[in-house]
Amino acid sequence: MAKPKFHTVAAFVVLAVSAAWVLTGEFSSIGSAALDPSSETPEVEAPVAAEPSKALRTVAVLAPDFIEHNRIIRISGVTAPDKRTTLATRSAGILGELKIKKGDRVEAGDVVLVLDGAEKQSMVETAKALLDQRQKEADNIERLVKEGITPTTQIDSARSALASARSQLEAAEADIDRLTVIAPFSGVIDQVMVEEGAWLPSGEAVAVLLQLDPVVALGEVSEREIAHVNVGREADIRLISGDIVSGKVRHVSLEATAGTRTFPIEIAIANPDNKVPAGMTAEIMIKSEAVTAVRLPRSVVTLDAAGNLGLRILKADNTVGFVPIDLIDDTPEGLLLSGVPLDAKIIVAGQDLVSDGETVNSVPADPGLVAAATARAVEPQQ
């Protein structure tokens, strides 16, 4: 039997494949039918997984205790004597007696020094003798006038001569007084610039006298805070040495310094032992009116989007709010803040991770949390 040729076998294979394609009825997947968008072949969509709900952030809230606290106004200052003067000679001469030295305490009216003035003392004696003579002459003329021996016109001449002699004596005594320098007020001799035996012209500076009881703390209050400062307010003054002394505001200037727009003030501090020197750097803390405030650690304070200082609070609908605050005082136990609503619940943990209007899950703050934050704030830095 003859073997079939290859082209014959290939023809039968093509015929078989064509017949199978016709029988399936799948014509749309070929040619233009595959590109027709109106094809009614349904598309099968893959199932979409349900999106999980966003988890709420958890924050710790605290209902603070409100206290009444005096607003503290802090300014830089310096101590100064209540009075200071430079004692000077009132006449020229040789310094005959110096009665003081540095550090001596003197009372008002005490003699500080005396200039030599023997010639001026002799002028006083001469003036006294002349006055005595004129007095006798005047008395004698008055007697003669009464007896009718001397005319009354001579009485005026005698009285005029008597008055002139009295003026000469007073002038001579004034010259003697000017040889002495006295203390105008009680205080301490801080400097002595002369030595005994030196020639001193009139007006020469001889010593510096300070009155340090009371000592005065000088400072300047900003125009924002001047409304909280008035005469009689109590104040604490922390010296550069670390010591704290107390005093009262005795003067508030009614005119601001032109360059700084600040108002000079004075605080009088009792200083009976002169322990507080003048010229020492000081921090002045003036106690103003009492305000309602809360004490919180520094870590609780945050900023809003505009950069305002404040606290984040929990509203009644469990959303986050923001309240601006006023810093009253900064103490080792924490910040004292006013402006906090009395019914506020303050977010003390997680406040920097949430934003205004965000709904949160709140839990009561552990009382030890605030205490620990305060303790960390007052720990000395290593």
Kinemage of the C-alpha trace (Angstrom):
@kinemage 1
@onewidth
@group {chain A} dominant
@subgroup {mainchain}
@vectorlist {calphas} color= white
{ca met a 1} P 0.000 0.000 0.000
{ca ala a 2} L 1.300 3.400 -0.999
{ca lys a 3} L 2.280 5.835 1.833
{ca pro a 4} L 0.173 9.089 1.877
{ca lys a 5} L 2.004 12.234 0.866
{ca phe a 6} L 2.813 15.010 3.340
{ca his a 7} L 0.698 17.722 1.737
{ca thr a 8} L -2.291 15.391 1.880
{ca val a 9} L -1.871 14.889 5.641
{ca ala a 10} L -1.408 18.654 6.193
{ca ala a 11} L -4.632 19.391 4.341
{ca phe a 12} L -6.586 17.034 6.595
{ca val a 13} L -5.122 18.661 9.724
{ca val a 14} L -6.100 22.190 8.577
{ca leu a 15} L -9.581 20.976 7.780
{ca ala a 16} L -9.990 19.430 11.221
{ca val a 17} L -8.843 22.595 13.065
{ca ser a 18} L -11.171 24.815 10.989
{ca ala a 19} L -14.130 22.607 11.758
{ca ala a 20} L -13.398 22.728 15.453
{ca trp a 21} L -13.135 26.581 15.409
{ca val a 22} L -16.490 26.911 13.640
{ca leu a 23} L -18.203 24.655 16.135
{ca thr a 24} L -17.048 26.757 19.204
{ca gly a 25} L -18.842 29.952 18.031
{ca glu a 26} L -16.091 32.247 19.481
{ca phe a 27} L -15.798 34.923 16.790
{ca ser a 28} L -15.591 38.100 18.915
{ca ser a 29} L -12.067 37.542 20.137
{ca ile a 30} L -10.627 37.894 16.691
{ca gly a 31} L -10.233 40.929 14.500
{ca ser a 32} L -12.328 44.066 14.992
{ca ala a 33} L -14.695 42.285 17.358
{ca ala a 34} L -11.982 42.231 19.996
{ca leu a 35} L -11.687 46.025 19.862
{ca asp a 36} L -15.456 46.831 19.930
{ca pro a 37} L -16.248 48.646 23.234
{ca ser a 38} L -19.954 47.797 22.857
{ca ser a 39} L -19.174 44.139 23.315
{ca glu a 40} L -21.684 42.666 25.709
{ca thr a 41} L -19.251 40.274 27.248
{ca pro a 42} L -19.541 40.890 31.038
{ca glu a 43} L -16.403 41.803 32.953
{ca val a 44} L -15.782 40.089 36.239
{ca glu a 45} L -14.605 42.557 38.961
{ca ala a 46} L -12.203 41.414 41.648
{ca pro a 47} L -13.625 41.720 45.187
{ca val a 48} L -12.327 44.846 47.114
{ca ala a 49} L -11.266 44.315 50.703
{ca ala a 50} L -13.062 46.553 53.321
{ca glu a 51} L -10.863 49.443 54.555
{ca pro a 52} L -10.231 49.142 58.318
{ca ser a 53} L -11.392 52.087 60.508
{ca lys a 54} L -8.600 54.470 61.715
{ca ala a 55} L -7.531 53.773 65.323
{ca leu a 56} L -8.033 56.675 67.766
{ca arg a 57} L -5.021 58.037 69.566
{ca thr a 58} L -5.043 57.636 73.328
{ca val a 59} L -4.199 60.652 75.492
{ca ala a 60} L -3.981 61.125 79.242
{ca val a 61} L -6.059 63.940 80.716
{ca leu a 62} L -5.997 65.693 84.066
{ca ala a 63} L -8.496 67.927 85.863
{ca pro a 64} L -6.111 70.450 87.492
{ca asp a 65} L -6.303 71.997 90.932
{ca phe a 66} L -6.702 75.778 90.796
{ca ile a 67} L -4.896 78.023 93.257
{ca glu a 68} L -4.669 81.749 93.988
{ca his a 69} L -1.178 82.983 93.176
{ca asn a 70} L 0.446 86.399 93.027
{ca arg a 71} L 1.675 87.319 89.585
{ca ile a 72} L 5.461 87.713 89.714
{ca ile a 73} L 7.042 90.390 87.539
{ca arg a 74} L 10.732 89.670 87.059
{ca ile a 75} L 13.171 92.353 85.971
{ca ser a 76} L 16.912 92.837 86.101
{ca gly a 77} L 18.270 95.505 88.390
{ca val a 78} L 21.110 96.740 90.542
{ca thr a 79} L 21.415 97.849 94.142
{ca ala a 80} L 22.218 101.482 94.948
{ca pro a 81} L 22.604 103.612 98.079
{ca asp a 82} L 19.594 105.545 99.275
{ca lys a 83} L 21.792 108.647 99.425
{ca arg a 84} L 25.275 109.376 98.122
{ca thr a 85} L 27.255 112.572 98.374
{ca thr a 86} L 30.805 113.781 97.924
{ca leu a 87} L 31.910 115.936 100.842
{ca ala a 88} L 34.002 118.976 99.847
{ca thr a 89} L 35.799 121.868 101.528
{ca arg a 90} L 34.036 125.211 101.784
{ca ser a 91} L 37.200 127.227 102.221
{ca ala a 92} L 40.877 126.998 101.298
{ca gly a 93} L 43.461 125.980 103.863
{ca ile a 94} L 45.719 123.302 105.308
{ca leu a 95} L 43.982 120.141 106.523
{ca gly a 96} L 44.672 120.292 110.234
{ca glu a 97} L 42.505 117.430 111.550
{ca leu a 98} L 40.942 114.494 109.676
{ca lys a 99} L 38.412 112.849 111.957
{ca ile a 100} L 37.279 109.947 109.744
{ca lys a 101} L 38.635 106.974 107.820
{ca lys a 102} L 37.174 104.531 105.314
{ca gly a 103} L 34.349 102.426 106.675
{ca asp a 104} L 33.513 104.700 109.601
{ca arg a 105} L 29.886 105.259 110.475
{ca val a 106} L 28.901 108.866 111.034
{ca glu a 107} L 25.748 110.597 112.169
{ca ala a 108} L 24.228 113.714 110.698
{ca gly a 109} L 26.148 116.739 112.032
{ca asp a 110} L 29.357 114.857 112.902
{ca val a 111} L 32.595 116.717 112.094
{ca val a 112} L 34.522 115.070 109.246
{ca leu a 113} L 37.577 117.394 109.104
{ca val a 114} L 38.829 120.783 110.213
{ca leu a 115} L 41.131 123.160 108.303
{ca asp a 116} L 43.733 125.257 110.091
{ca gly a 117} L 42.521 128.857 110.510
{ca ala a 118} L 44.384 130.678 113.270
{ca glu a 119} L 44.167 133.992 111.410
{ca lys a 120} L 40.442 133.607 111.017
{ca gln a 121} L 40.043 132.925 114.690
{ca ser a 122} L 41.894 136.181 115.446
{ca met a 123} L 39.481 138.002 113.155
{ca val a 124} L 36.626 136.651 115.232
{ca glu a 125} L 38.215 137.926 118.409
{ca thr a 126} L 38.784 141.350 116.834
{ca ala a 127} L 35.191 141.492 115.669
{ca lys a 128} L 33.960 140.595 119.148
{ca ala a 129} L 36.025 143.396 120.694
{ca leu a 130} L 34.755 145.906 118.153
{ca leu a 131} L 31.171 144.824 118.759
{ca asp a 132} L 31.621 145.265 122.496
{ca gln a 133} L 33.036 148.748 121.957
{ca arg a 134} L 30.202 149.806 119.647
{ca gln a 135} L 27.674 148.444 122.098
{ca lys a 136} L 29.090 150.569 124.915
{ca glu a 137} L 29.190 153.656 122.714
{ca ala a 138} L 25.570 153.183 121.706
{ca asp a 139} L 24.503 152.710 125.322
{ca asn a 140} L 26.386 155.861 126.385
{ca ile a 141} L 24.857 158.012 123.640
{ca glu a 142} L 21.357 156.829 124.496
{ca arg a 143} L 21.948 157.813 128.122
{ca leu a 144} L 23.217 161.261 127.126
{ca val a 145} L 20.252 161.783 124.819
{ca lys a 146} L 17.866 160.931 127.631
{ca glu a 147} L 19.636 163.495 129.857
{ca gly a 148} L 19.401 166.096 127.071
{ca ile a 149} L 23.134 166.546 126.787
{ca thr a 150} L 23.492 164.982 123.283
{ca pro a 151} L 21.148 165.560 120.310
{ca thr a 152} L 19.006 162.635 119.221
{ca thr a 153} L 20.576 162.550 115.746
{ca gln a 154} L 23.623 160.811 117.183
{ca ile a 155} L 21.556 157.815 118.220
{ca asp a 156} L 21.124 156.709 114.582
{ca ser a 157} L 24.882 156.927 113.950
{ca ala a 158} L 25.626 154.854 117.065
{ca arg a 159} L 23.075 152.210 116.147
{ca ser a 160} L 24.443 152.004 112.579
{ca ala a 161} L 27.999 151.495 113.888
{ca leu a 162} L 26.714 148.806 116.257
{ca ala a 163} L 24.969 146.945 113.425
{ca ser a 164} L 28.122 147.099 111.279
{ca ala a 165} L 30.233 145.630 114.111
{ca arg a 166} L 27.693 142.829 114.565
{ca ser a 167} L 27.841 142.005 110.821
{ca gln a 168} L 31.640 141.839 110.936
{ca leu a 169} L 31.484 139.350 113.790
{ca glu a 170} L 28.945 137.190 111.957
{ca ala a 171} L 31.119 137.198 108.823
{ca ala a 172} L 34.204 136.208 110.833
{ca glu a 173} L 32.293 133.395 112.556
{ca ala a 174} L 31.023 132.200 109.159
{ca asp a 175} L 34.611 132.004 107.939
{ca ile a 176} L 35.431 129.858 110.977
{ca asp a 177} L 32.416 127.597 110.239
{ca arg a 178} L 33.622 127.089 106.681
{ca leu a 179} L 36.847 125.571 108.007
{ca thr a 180} L 34.816 122.585 109.219
{ca val a 181} L 33.241 119.886 107.028
{ca ile a 182} L 30.290 118.067 108.609
{ca ala a 183} L 28.207 115.032 107.573
{ca pro a 184} L 24.825 116.103 106.126
{ca phe a 185} L 23.195 112.739 106.904
{ca ser a 186} L 23.919 109.470 108.682
{ca gly a 187} L 25.861 106.887 106.742
{ca val a 188} L 29.181 105.209 106.040
{ca ile a 189} L 32.364 106.836 104.797
{ca asp a 190} L 33.122 104.865 101.636
{ca gln a 191} L 36.117 106.830 100.304
{ca val a 192} L 38.642 109.305 101.723
{ca met a 193} L 40.659 111.277 99.164
{ca val a 194} L 42.832 113.562 101.355
{ca glu a 195} L 45.529 113.364 104.009
{ca glu a 196} L 46.270 115.536 107.007
{ca gly a 197} L 48.678 118.388 106.313
{ca ala a 198} L 47.659 118.742 102.659
{ca trp a 199} L 46.741 122.123 101.219
{ca leu a 200} L 43.138 122.034 100.049
{ca pro a 201} L 41.541 124.642 97.812
{ca ser a 202} L 37.938 125.618 98.286
{ca gly a 203} L 35.587 123.003 96.792
{ca glu a 204} L 38.121 120.137 96.995
{ca ala a 205} L 36.501 116.657 97.287
{ca val a 206} L 37.551 115.007 100.554
{ca ala a 207} L 35.294 111.966 101.125
{ca val a 208} L 32.314 109.992 99.795
{ca leu a 209} L 29.416 109.375 102.174
{ca leu a 210} L 26.839 106.630 101.523
{ca gln a 211} L 23.542 105.912 103.224
{ca leu a 212} L 22.805 102.201 102.822
{ca asp a 213} L 19.845 101.861 105.154
{ca pro a 214} L 17.664 101.496 103.294
{ca val a 215} L 19.501 100.220 100.246
{ca val a 216} L 17.604 100.662 96.991
{ca ala a 217} L 17.081 98.192 94.125
{ca leu a 218} L 16.764 100.003 90.808
{ca gly a 219} L 15.136 98.464 87.734
{ca glu a 220} L 12.887 99.222 84.783
{ca val a 221} L 9.479 97.676 84.070
{ca ser a 222} L 8.192 97.149 80.539
{ca glu a 223} L 5.162 99.043 79.313
{ca arg a 224} L 3.243 95.744 79.125
{ca glu a 225} L 3.662 95.108 82.865
{ca ile a 226} L 3.661 98.620 84.322
{ca ala a 227} L -0.085 98.366 85.015
{ca his a 228} L 0.642 95.621 87.580
{ca val a 229} L 3.221 97.678 89.532
{ca asn a 230} L 2.422 100.451 92.002
{ca val a 231} L 3.879 102.016 95.130
{ca gly a 232} L 3.649 99.750 98.183
{ca arg a 233} L 3.869 96.436 96.299
{ca glu a 234} L 6.020 93.818 98.008
{ca ala a 235} L 9.066 92.555 96.157
{ca asp a 236} L 11.811 89.969 96.613
{ca ile a 237} L 15.308 90.722 95.396
{ca arg a 238} L 17.665 87.868 94.547
{ca leu a 239} L 21.257 89.077 94.742
{ca ile a 240} L 24.068 87.721 92.608
{ca ser a 241} L 25.320 85.967 95.750
{ca gly a 242} L 22.095 83.940 95.880
{ca asp a 243} L 20.707 85.692 98.954
{ca ile a 244} L 17.095 86.876 98.790
{ca val a 245} L 15.981 90.046 100.584
{ca ser a 246} L 12.567 91.674 100.730
{ca gly a 247} L 11.431 95.234 100.193
{ca lys a 248} L 8.623 97.432 98.922
{ca val a 249} L 8.186 99.538 95.823
{ca arg a 250} L 8.637 103.165 96.872
{ca his a 251} L 8.680 104.901 93.499
{ca val a 252} L 7.333 104.231 90.005
{ca ser a 253} L 8.283 106.731 87.323
{ca leu a 254} L 5.436 108.322 85.398
{ca glu a 255} L 7.605 108.729 82.303
{ca ala a 256} L 9.147 105.920 80.273
{ca thr a 257} L 12.772 105.935 79.210
{ca ala a 258} L 12.770 107.140 75.599
{ca gly a 259} L 15.170 104.545 74.226
{ca thr a 260} L 13.685 101.430 75.855
{ca arg a 261} L 10.070 102.402 76.599
{ca thr a 262} L 10.505 101.076 80.135
{ca phe a 263} L 9.583 102.732 83.427
{ca pro a 264} L 12.235 103.180 86.169
{ca ile a 265} L 11.220 101.928 89.619
{ca glu a 266} L 12.807 101.868 93.085
{ca ile a 267} L 12.439 99.216 95.792
{ca ala a 268} L 13.513 100.146 99.324
{ca ile a 269} L 15.177 97.331 101.299
{ca ala a 270} L 15.833 97.521 105.038
{ca asn a 271} L 19.585 97.182 105.545
{ca pro a 272} L 20.428 98.051 109.169
{ca asp a 273} L 23.704 96.104 109.166
{ca asn a 274} L 24.797 97.298 105.712
{ca lys a 275} L 25.040 93.670 104.591
{ca val a 276} L 23.684 94.501 101.138
{ca pro a 277} L 26.264 96.570 99.248
{ca ala a 278} L 25.508 99.079 96.523
{ca gly a 279} L 26.234 98.280 92.894
{ca met a 280} L 25.370 94.559 93.087
{ca thr a 281} L 23.475 92.829 90.266
{ca ala a 282} L 20.005 91.786 91.380
{ca glu a 283} L 16.880 90.071 90.070
{ca ile a 284} L 13.787 91.947 91.165
{ca met a 285} L 10.588 89.916 91.644
{ca ile a 286} L 7.565 92.129 92.229
{ca lys a 287} L 4.426 90.530 93.629
{ca ser a 288} L 1.347 91.764 91.824
{ca glu a 289} L -2.342 90.996 92.357
{ca ala a 290} L -3.420 87.406 93.039
{ca val a 291} L -4.880 85.499 90.079
{ca thr a 292} L -6.419 82.071 89.608
{ca ala a 293} L -3.785 79.742 88.198
{ca val a 294} L -2.730 76.105 87.797
{ca arg a 295} L 0.711 74.592 88.364
{ca leu a 296} L 1.845 72.244 85.591
{ca pro a 297} L 5.168 70.828 84.372
{ca arg a 298} L 6.838 72.586 81.466
{ca ser a 299} L 6.387 69.534 79.217
{ca val a 300} L 2.611 70.050 79.132
{ca val a 301} L 2.820 73.441 77.417
{ca thr a 302} L 2.681 73.293 73.610
{ca leu a 303} L 2.149 75.498 70.557
{ca asp a 304} L -0.754 75.776 68.135
{ca ala a 305} L -0.408 76.115 64.370
{ca ala a 306} L 0.042 79.886 64.686
{ca gly a 307} L 2.827 79.520 67.236
{ca asn a 308} L 0.780 80.630 70.260
{ca leu a 309} L 1.733 79.219 73.656
{ca gly a 310} L -1.018 77.216 75.310
{ca leu a 311} L -2.475 73.891 76.415
{ca arg a 312} L -4.365 71.162 74.607
{ca ile a 313} L -7.614 70.244 76.323
{ca leu a 314} L -10.245 67.559 75.890
{ca lys a 315} L -13.673 68.873 74.891
{ca ala a 316} L -16.994 67.313 75.908
{ca asp a 317} L -17.310 65.510 72.544
{ca asn a 318} L -13.870 63.850 73.005
{ca thr a 319} L -12.202 66.141 70.490
{ca val a 320} L -9.019 68.098 71.032
{ca gly a 321} L -9.099 71.841 71.690
{ca phe a 322} L -6.486 74.508 72.369
{ca val a 323} L -6.511 77.314 74.950
{ca pro a 324} L -3.897 80.096 75.092
{ca ile a 325} L -2.347 80.689 78.497
{ca asp a 326} L -0.619 83.476 80.398
{ca leu a 327} L 2.635 82.577 82.136
{ca ile a 328} L 2.350 83.903 85.693
{ca asp a 329} L 5.475 82.448 87.281
{ca asp a 330} L 8.231 79.914 86.687
{ca thr a 331} L 9.081 77.951 89.827
{ca pro a 332} L 11.126 74.789 90.467
{ca glu a 333} L 7.826 72.949 91.032
{ca gly a 334} L 6.523 73.890 87.575
{ca leu a 335} L 4.907 76.673 85.594
{ca leu a 336} L 2.058 78.707 87.044
{ca leu a 337} L -0.437 79.447 84.269
{ca ser a 338} L -3.608 81.514 84.105
{ca gly a 339} L -6.296 81.637 81.437
{ca val a 340} L -7.235 77.963 81.847
{ca pro a 341} L -11.041 77.357 81.974
{ca leu a 342} L -12.205 76.120 85.376
{ca asp a 343} L -13.835 73.007 83.863
{ca ala a 344} L -10.939 72.170 81.554
{ca lys a 345} L -9.504 68.680 81.217
{ca ile a 346} L -5.887 69.178 80.234
{ca ile a 347} L -4.085 66.697 78.012
{ca val a 348} L -0.832 65.965 79.841
{ca ala a 349} L 0.419 63.040 77.758
{ca gly a 350} L 0.233 62.787 73.970
{ca gln a 351} L -0.602 66.466 73.474
{ca asp a 352} L 2.089 66.870 70.830
{ca leu a 353} L 0.762 63.925 68.782
{ca val a 354} L -2.769 65.235 68.256
{ca ser a 355} L -4.213 68.279 66.524
{ca asp a 356} L -7.180 70.571 67.089
{ca gly a 357} L -10.523 68.955 66.316
{ca glu a 358} L -9.159 65.422 66.315
{ca thr a 359} L -11.241 62.809 68.095
{ca val a 360} L -9.234 60.903 70.678
{ca asn a 361} L -9.553 58.191 73.241
{ca ser a 362} L -8.908 59.644 76.712
{ca val a 363} L -7.781 57.998 79.918
{ca pro a 364} L -7.237 59.573 83.345
{ca ala a 365} L -3.633 60.638 83.857
{ca asp a 366} L -1.586 58.843 86.465
{ca pro a 367} L -0.978 61.353 89.294
{ca gly a 368} L 2.617 60.200 89.383
{ca leu a 369} L 3.050 61.207 85.750
{ca val a 370} L 2.864 64.922 86.470
{ca ala a 371} L 4.981 64.537 89.591
{ca ala a 372} L 7.666 62.686 87.631
{ca ala a 373} L 7.700 65.333 84.907
{ca thr a 374} L 8.114 68.044 87.523
{ca ala a 375} L 10.888 66.117 89.234
{ca arg a 376} L 12.784 65.790 85.962
{ca ala a 377} L 12.441 69.526 85.416
{ca val a 378} L 14.078 70.398 88.720
{ca glu a 379} L 16.881 67.819 88.583
{ca pro a 380} L 20.304 69.506 88.351
{ca gln a 381} L 21.915 69.124 84.981
{ca gln a 382} L 25.004 66.950 84.938
